[in-house]
Amino acid sequence: MTETALKVRIDLHVHTRHSHDSAAPVDSVLRRCQDSGLGMVAITDHDNIRGGLEARERAAGFPVIVGEEIKSAKGDIIGLFLEEPVPSRLSPQETARRVKDQGGLVGVPHPFDRVRPTAMGLRAIEEILPWVDFLEGYNAHTFLSMDNRRGVEFAGAHALPVVACSDSHSALELGRTFTEVPADELNGTPEGLMRAIRRGACVGRRPNPWLMLTPAYAKLCKLVA
């Protein structure tokens, strides 16, 4: 990659109002993505692809990847380039297989986050290692920086590319955490995205601490609505 090569900022872990812990309207997410300098986004709502499909329909030329953050029986798995939702609570192996059956990519979000009960952890990740395409090396909602570092170290030991993701649950979080990749690799395919992130660089910055409370606030609002 030359110094003059055009680079694009991408965020592969974003939630909308279609997640149980987010109230972010799809239009607001798309507008904020563009206003904050992102050039591509993956919408990965919990256990459904409604947000991704809606975003893709409304994007007006802005690149959107339809994805899902799937709650497997042993923790969260990201599926990208989906056309059908993958059911929750399947085994990690079956979850990964169903993503691959659609020609999609398998990612592991917040892999070693000790504060988050839905993080997969070492043993579960090792069970699906042959199917894993990338790991989150930086998740902006991971509280302990050493847990993010452990993801980077694990990925390095297994020759897996890492990405930096906002895990945003509100539009205001977007644009602070991203993976910067060469634009010439992005052609709308899983293969192109993989080439891009292998040549990419992670940029991670925490959101305002108050914004990290968005998931809890959104869940409460939906509970009492």
Buried (B, 14 or more C-beta within 10 A) or exposed (E): EEEEEEBBBBBBBBBBBBBBBBBBBBEBBBBBBBEBEBBBBBBBBBBBBBBBBBBBEEBEEBBBBBBBBBBBEBBBBBBBBBEEBBEBEBBBBBBBBBBBEBEBBBBBBBBBBBEBEBBBBEEBBBBBEEBBBBBBBBBBBBBEEEBBBBBBEBBEEEEBBBBBBBBBBBBBBBBBBBBBBBEBBBEEEBEBBBBBBBBBEBEBEBBEEEBBEBBEBBBEEBEEE
